[in-house]
């Protein structure tokens, strides 16, 4: 939402940029950062290769109406992170996350279309 930046909603209110919460097995803390910063930081890690895969989908909530044309749901996943150097695993973890997902209806000349937008991603547990 907002292409990674603060954005103006349909009521002309400024909404904060979408965030991702990060964690690590090495430290017992969680930290919120803008999702576009999180993605940029992935390219600056000290690993020669990073693999992020979905380990499991735990559940998807029902969508509920936020306002006309906008619906929201929460998806809980387990994500596997592997950092490698010289083809050897240096670090790996599995993080359980809840991601807000929005379904936005757009009325076009060919009918209704729907766009899926990703919202904040919160860490529930890391192991």
Secondary structure, DSSP 8 states (H G I E B T S, - for coil): -GGGS-EE-TTS-EE---EEEEEETTEEEEEEEEHHHHHHHHTTSS-SEEEEEEEEEEEE---EEEETTEEEEEEEEEEEEEEEETTEEEEEEEEEEEEEEEEEEEEETTEEEEEEEEEEEEEEEE-
